[in-house]
């Protein structure tokens, strides 16, 4: 996919992703894949005692964005679309994987999955991400200048 992959420390630099760190995401790169682990915490559960759906969506979004950072070192992006499917009970320790499916000049298309501690698929997502012009370098179409 990419000529060179980002070093794991540059994919998820400490202190940059404060919300992800706040909820306890453990993040790392494995080849072109972004991996995330999230341990059970009472504050992240719904009234049934399972992970809240919004937490699962955060994990999926972070996994996809991490995969982009691995394959496009130094880039920054925003999520413009995300379709999520909840398929099982999210309990115990969660493990997620994100991957890049396709990249264009301005957009990146990704997918991610979350498995529960029993290895069961509990959620998946696909997403579209737009590279941020301020950090996209040659991807920027903005030719304006400021003084």
C-alpha positions as CSV (number, residue, x, y, z in Angstrom):
1,X,0.0,0.0,0.0
2,X,2.5,2.7,1.2
3,X,6.1,2.8,0.3
4,X,7.0,3.2,3.9
5,X,5.0,2.7,7.1
6,X,4.9,5.1,10.0
7,X,6.8,4.1,13.2
8,X,4.3,3.0,15.9
9,X,5.4,5.9,18.2
10,X,4.4,8.5,15.5
11,X,1.0,6.8,14.8
12,X,-0.3,7.3,18.3
13,X,1.8,9.9,20.0
14,X,1.1,10.3,23.7
15,X,-0.9,13.4,24.7
16,X,-2.3,14.1,21.3
17,X,-5.4,11.9,21.5
18,X,-6.7,12.9,24.9
19,X,-10.2,11.5,24.7
20,X,-8.9,8.2,23.5
21,X,-6.4,8.1,26.3
22,X,-9.1,9.2,28.8
23,X,-11.3,6.2,28.1
24,X,-8.2,3.9,28.2
25,X,-7.5,2.9,24.6
26,X,-4.3,0.9,24.2
27,X,-3.1,1.5,20.6
28,X,-0.4,0.0,18.5
29,X,0.6,-0.7,14.9
30,X,1.0,-4.1,13.4
31,X,2.2,-3.8,9.8
32,X,-0.5,-1.8,8.0
33,X,-3.1,-2.6,10.7
34,X,-4.0,-0.4,13.6
35,X,-4.8,-2.5,16.8
36,X,-6.7,-1.3,19.8
37,X,-7.4,-2.9,23.1
38,X,-10.0,-1.6,25.7
39,X,-10.4,-3.1,29.1
40,X,-13.7,-3.2,31.0
41,X,-14.3,-0.1,33.1
42,X,-17.6,0.6,34.8
43,X,-17.7,4.2,33.5
44,X,-17.9,2.9,29.9
45,X,-20.8,0.6,30.4
46,X,-24.5,1.0,29.5
47,X,-27.3,0.2,31.9
48,X,-27.1,-3.5,31.0
49,X,-23.4,-3.7,32.0
50,X,-22.0,-3.9,28.5
51,X,-19.9,-1.4,26.7
52,X,-21.9,1.7,25.6
53,X,-22.5,1.9,21.8
54,X,-20.8,5.3,21.7
55,X,-17.7,3.8,23.2
56,X,-17.7,1.1,20.5
57,X,-18.0,3.8,17.8
58,X,-15.1,5.7,19.3
59,X,-13.0,2.5,19.2
60,X,-13.9,1.8,15.6
61,X,-13.2,5.4,14.5
62,X,-9.9,5.4,16.3
63,X,-8.9,2.1,14.7
64,X,-9.6,3.3,11.2
65,X,-7.9,6.7,11.7
66,X,-4.9,4.8,13.1
67,X,-4.7,2.7,10.0
68,X,-4.6,5.9,7.9
69,X,-1.7,7.3,10.0
70,X,0.2,4.0,9.6
71,X,-0.1,4.1,5.8
72,X,0.2,7.9,5.3
73,X,2.8,9.0,7.9
74,X,2.4,12.6,9.0
75,X,-1.1,13.1,7.6
76,X,-4.1,14.3,9.5
77,X,-7.7,13.6,8.7
78,X,-11.4,14.0,9.8
79,X,-14.1,11.5,9.6
80,X,-16.8,12.4,7.1
81,X,-18.9,9.3,7.1
82,X,-19.1,6.2,9.3
83,X,-21.5,3.2,9.1
84,X,-21.6,1.1,12.2
85,X,-23.1,-2.4,12.7
86,X,-23.6,-3.8,16.2
87,X,-23.7,-7.6,16.1
88,X,-23.1,-8.9,19.6
89,X,-22.5,-8.3,23.3
90,X,-19.5,-6.1,24.0
91,X,-18.2,-7.3,27.3
92,X,-14.9,-7.9,29.0
93,X,-11.8,-6.9,27.1
94,X,-12.3,-5.6,23.6
95,X,-9.9,-6.0,20.7
96,X,-10.2,-3.9,17.5
97,X,-8.4,-3.9,14.2
98,X,-8.6,-1.1,11.6
99,X,-7.4,-1.2,8.0
100,X,-7.2,1.0,4.9
101,X,-9.3,-0.2,2.0
102,X,-8.5,2.5,-0.6
103,X,-6.9,5.9,-0.8
104,X,-7.4,8.7,-3.2
105,X,-5.9,12.2,-3.4
106,X,-8.3,13.7,-0.9
107,X,-10.1,10.7,0.7
108,X,-9.4,7.4,2.5
109,X,-11.8,4.5,2.9
110,X,-11.4,2.2,5.9
111,X,-12.9,-0.7,7.8
112,X,-12.7,-1.8,11.4
113,X,-13.9,-4.7,13.6
114,X,-14.2,-5.2,17.3
115,X,-14.1,-8.7,19.0
116,X,-15.1,-9.3,22.6
117,X,-13.0,-11.3,25.1
118,X,-14.5,-14.6,23.7
119,X,-13.3,-13.7,20.2
120,X,-16.8,-13.0,19.0
121,X,-17.4,-10.2,16.5
122,X,-19.5,-7.6,18.3
123,X,-19.2,-4.5,16.0
124,X,-17.9,-3.4,12.6
125,X,-17.7,-0.2,10.7
126,X,-16.7,1.3,7.4
127,X,-15.7,4.9,7.2
128,X,-14.7,7.7,4.8
129,X,-12.0,10.2,5.9
130,X,-10.9,13.5,4.4
131,X,-7.3,14.5,4.6
132,X,-7.0,17.9,6.3
133,X,-5.7,20.5,3.9
134,X,-3.5,22.2,6.5
135,X,-1.4,19.0,6.9
136,X,-2.1,17.2,3.7
137,X,0.8,18.8,1.8
138,X,0.4,18.0,-1.9
139,X,-3.2,16.9,-1.3
140,X,-4.2,20.5,-0.6
141,X,-6.1,22.4,-3.3
142,X,-6.0,25.7,-1.4
143,X,-3.9,28.2,-3.3
144,X,-4.8,31.2,-1.2
145,X,-2.2,33.1,0.7
146,X,-2.4,35.2,3.8
147,X,-0.2,38.1,5.0
